[in-house]
Amino acid sequence: MLKSQIESILFVAGKPLALKDLARLCASGKAEVEVVLEDLKNKYNHEENGINIIVAGSEVQLVSNPKNKNIVESLVKEEVYSELTQPQLEALTIIAYRGPITKLELETIRGVNCSLILRNLLIKDLISVEEDKVIDHNRYRVTSKLLKHLGINEVEQLPDYDKLSKSESLTEILEQTNNAHDV
């Protein structure tokens, strides 16, 4: 069971995780996690496998096999440089005018789950995240890369920024959502 949990967590994380955090998430001891990680490394870290487990210091990550670097880079490059979809543009506009904004606030305004959209905008480096210690309260804002692309120096230079960034109806909706979420 622990092996399955670790595989799932590493697959979903997509970033290095501290061994202590992995142990905490699995409600297990660090020594047990280290034993399972060695087993997973023996299972995956072979030339014929597409994924590897790497442990660097006190962090562990599931990564693609280095031998597949070129094909993986071409996919990532395609994702990064592909055109934005309508939902991505909508989310990006909301983040630009209302940011920094939480995922919950963005989803309240849009009325749909925005996890995949946020992931794609992060990959494209159009938004950044300000991490908070409270789960699901990270705040998203546009990056300087986006501002540079738009030919502006700050979000306040966006068209009708003063009017749209302070929309009273949106503020009321967000306050109701935040109050309901705090209860």
C-alpha positions as semicolon CSV with decimal commas, in nm:
position;residue;x (nm);y (nm);z (nm)
1;M;0,000;0,000;0,000
2;L;0,282;0,242;0,089
3;K;0,451;0,177;-0,245
4;S;0,129;0,257;-0,431
5;Q;0,077;0,575;-0,228
6;I;0,431;0,698;-0,294
7;E;0,401;0,627;-0,667
8;S;0,073;0,819;-0,686
9;I;0,201;1,116;-0,488
10;L;0,520;1,144;-0,695
11;F;0,322;1,114;-1,019
12;V;0,078;1,389;-0,924
13;A;0,331;1,621;-0,755
14;G;0,533;1,697;-1,066
15;K;0,801;1,861;-0,852
16;P;1,060;1,748;-0,598
17;L;0,916;1,654;-0,260
18;A;1,101;1,645;0,069
19;L;1,130;1,294;0,210
20;K;0,982;1,415;0,540
21;D;0,677;1,555;0,356
22;L;0,634;1,232;0,163
23;A;0,649;1,036;0,490
24;R;0,396;1,273;0,649
25;L;0,155;1,245;0,354
26;C;0,173;0,865;0,369
27;A;0,147;0,861;0,750
28;S;0,465;0,660;0,758
29;G;0,818;0,681;0,893
30;K;1,100;0,834;0,692
31;A;1,301;0,509;0,709
32;E;1,008;0,311;0,564
33;V;0,971;0,564;0,282
34;E;1,344;0,541;0,204
35;V;1,320;0,159;0,176
36;V;1,022;0,187;-0,062
37;L;1,204;0,451;-0,267
38;E;1,501;0,216;-0,312
39;D;1,259;-0,052;-0,430
40;L;1,097;0,195;-0,674
41;K;1,438;0,302;-0,804
42;N;1,521;-0,064;-0,869
43;K;1,187;-0,102;-1,046
44;Y;1,200;0,210;-1,266
45;N;1,557;0,326;-1,314
46;H;1,637;0,111;-1,619
47;E;1,715;0,214;-1,975
48;E;1,393;0,058;-2,111
49;N;1,164;0,247;-1,872
50;G;1,023;0,588;-1,955
51;I;1,028;0,715;-1,597
52;N;1,289;0,725;-1,323
53;I;1,292;0,802;-0,954
54;I;1,562;1,044;-0,847
55;V;1,664;1,124;-0,492
56;A;1,873;1,437;-0,455
57;G;1,967;1,508;-0,097
58;S;1,647;1,505;0,102
59;E;1,417;1,542;-0,200
60;V;1,266;1,286;-0,434
61;Q;1,098;1,323;-0,772
62;L;0,947;1,114;-1,049
63;V;1,109;1,224;-1,377
64;S;1,124;1,116;-1,739
65;N;1,414;0,896;-1,849
66;P;1,704;1,125;-1,950
67;K;1,742;0,924;-2,273
68;N;1,400;1,057;-2,382
69;K;1,506;1,420;-2,334
70;N;1,457;1,531;-2,696
71;I;1,105;1,395;-2,739
72;V;0,993;1,524;-2,398
73;E;1,137;1,869;-2,470
74;S;0,949;1,884;-2,801
75;L;0,620;1,812;-2,621
76;V;0,688;2,070;-2,352
77;K;0,792;2,327;-2,612
78;E;0,468;2,259;-2,802
79;E;0,265;2,307;-2,482
80;V;0,447;2,624;-2,389
81;Y;0,429;2,791;-2,730
82;S;0,085;2,679;-2,840
83;E;-0,188;2,940;-2,865
84;L;-0,404;3,015;-2,566
85;T;-0,754;2,870;-2,556
86;Q;-1,059;3,085;-2,485
87;P;-1,087;2,954;-2,125
88;Q;-0,716;3,026;-2,068
89;L;-0,759;3,381;-2,201
90;E;-1,060;3,434;-1,973
91;A;-0,871;3,310;-1,668
92;L;-0,563;3,513;-1,759
93;T;-0,775;3,827;-1,795
94;I;-0,935;3,771;-1,454
95;I;-0,596;3,712;-1,294
96;A;-0,457;4,026;-1,459
97;Y;-0,743;4,249;-1,342
98;R;-0,819;4,089;-1,004
99;G;-0,483;3,939;-0,904
100;P;-0,338;3,829;-0,687
101;I;-0,631;3,588;-0,675
102;T;-0,689;3,243;-0,528
103;K;-0,799;2,941;-0,727
104;L;-1,131;2,944;-0,539
105;E;-1,193;3,309;-0,629
106;L;-1,107;3,245;-0,994
107;E;-1,340;2,944;-1,003
108;T;-1,617;3,148;-0,838
109;I;-1,591;3,413;-1,109
110;R;-1,564;3,166;-1,397
111;G;-1,806;2,909;-1,256
112;V;-1,587;2,611;-1,350
113;N;-1,285;2,418;-1,221
114;C;-0,966;2,597;-1,324
115;S;-0,696;2,350;-1,215
116;L;-0,585;2,253;-1,564
117;I;-0,601;2,611;-1,688
118;L;-0,383;2,732;-1,400
119;R;-0,135;2,450;-1,465
120;N;-0,107;2,544;-1,832
121;L;-0,068;2,915;-1,759
122;L;0,204;2,832;-1,506
123;I;0,383;2,612;-1,761
124;K;0,368;2,895;-2,013
125;D;0,511;3,128;-1,745
126;L;0,222;3,370;-1,791
127;I;0,124;3,353;-1,423
128;S;0,314;3,286;-1,104
129;V;0,202;3,155;-0,769
130;E;0,253;3,304;-0,426
131;E;0,247;3,005;-0,196
132;D;0,061;3,026;0,130
133;K;0,089;2,782;0,420
134;V;-0,287;2,722;0,401
135;I;-0,372;2,457;0,141
136;D;-0,562;2,585;-0,164
137;H;-0,505;2,948;-0,076
138;N;-0,216;3,010;-0,311
139;R;-0,250;3,339;-0,494
140;Y;-0,193;3,376;-0,865
141;R;-0,068;3,686;-1,045
142;V;0,051;3,764;-1,395
143;T;0,424;3,749;-1,469
144;S;0,655;4,012;-1,604
145;K;0,684;3,791;-1,915
146;L;0,314;3,851;-1,988
147;L;0,343;4,223;-1,921
148;K;0,643;4,242;-2,154
149;H;0,448;4,052;-2,422
150;L;0,159;4,300;-2,384
151;G;0,402;4,592;-2,407
152;I;0,321;4,732;-2,064
153;N;0,518;4,770;-1,740
154;E;0,243;4,708;-1,487
155;V;-0,110;4,570;-1,480
156;E;-0,248;4,915;-1,402
157;Q;-0,172;5,003;-1,767
158;L;-0,431;4,751;-1,892
159;P;-0,737;4,905;-2,062
160;D;-1,004;5,017;-1,812
161;Y;-0,798;4,874;-1,526
162;D;-0,937;5,105;-1,257
163;K;-1,297;5,027;-1,349
164;L;-1,260;4,651;-1,401
165;S;-1,023;4,576;-1,114
166;K;-1,263;4,727;-0,863
167;S;-1,595;4,595;-0,994
168;E;-1,834;4,614;-0,699
169;S;-2,046;4,319;-0,813
170;L;-1,740;4,093;-0,837
171;T;-1,615;4,215;-0,500
172;E;-1,951;4,128;-0,341
173;I;-1,952;3,779;-0,498
174;L;-1,597;3,712;-0,381
175;E;-1,671;3,835;-0,028
176;Q;-1,976;3,603;-0,009
177;T;-1,763;3,311;-0,128
178;N;-1,484;3,388;0,118
179;N;-1,732;3,424;0,404
180;A;-1,899;3,093;0,313
181;H;-1,559;2,924;0,286
182;D;-1,451;3,055;0,630
183;V;-1,760;2,912;0,803
